[in-house]
Amino acid sequence: MKEKVVRKAILPAGGLGTRFLPATKASPKEMLPIVDKPMIQYAVEEAQACGIEEFIVITGKHKRAIEDHFDAAFKLEESLKKSGKKKLLEEINRLSHLNFAYIRQREALGLGHALSYARPFIRDEPFAVLLSDDIIDPDDTLLKDMIHLYRECKAPVLAIEKVPMSDISRYGVISGTREKENVYRIHDLVEKPPPESAPSDMAIIGRYILTPDIFEILENLAPGKGGEIQLTDALAGLLKRRTLYGYLFTGKRYDAGDKIGYLKATVDLALKNSEVSSHLKEYLIAVAERLKH
């Protein structure tokens, strides 16, 4: 039987973005810029680097800007051509060969609920899920490493990260047995446990390689924490049927759904941008000196 490769990615983008109000009152959180690209583009480029070229974006009300961003912009392209701005033209067309489908989630009823909308597009294939407000440093290879592990073990793979116990109640959390470096066989999953009952300090972060049997579980899943359809609960159900693995990420991740995480991502990625890094570094040094006095 021919091996099924990961060719598709789901990008959930139907949330309300309340932590960034009023900026997100009428604009998608996913379109907030980090240096010169919206945060959702970092996720798309990360997946593209793994050979993924088909994207299912789960959107909501006031999310049309996402669709427009990845669409052609003929007037802008013509203007850039006429003015000889070849580099900018190449930059805005760099993702033009990718395929996007957009599905509106009528109510924001949780990550599991959002994923269930993608079932007709996924069919019987494995797929990636990327939460675009979890920004992974572009120099890291998290998703590639997860896809490699999926091909090796033929089982769903969740990205996990060790987090302070004071933050553990913000995440889905796993317990598991270490099988080799950075790879854990999962024994249990709990959504947002209090620190005193958390099974470990290993939190699930916003990268998944999943198999289509998750959809049957989501379809029959009752609401969990917060009255929402929780993906972690569905994964706990899937664990009763098959093996799940956690891939421990030790690189750099930014929780850009949080204001401080967003600012850290902006500063660090700007310092990697050749156009602005030197001036920004000078400015940050000047600010640090000023704060000393």
ABEGO torsion letter per residue (X at the ends): XBBBBBABBBBBAABAGAAAOAAAAABBAAABBBGABBAAAAAAAAAAAAGBABBBBBBBBGAAAAAAAABBBAAAAAAAAAAGBAAAAAAAAAAAABBBBBBBBABBAEAAAAAAAAAAAAEABBBBBBBAABBBBAABAAAAAAAAAAAAAGBBBBBBBBBBAAAAAABBBBBBBBABBGBBBBABBBBGBBAAABABABBBBABBBBBAAAAAAAAABBBBBGGBBBAAAAAAAAAAABBBBBBBBABBBBBAABAAAAAAAAAAAAAABAAAAAAAAAAAAAAAAAAAX
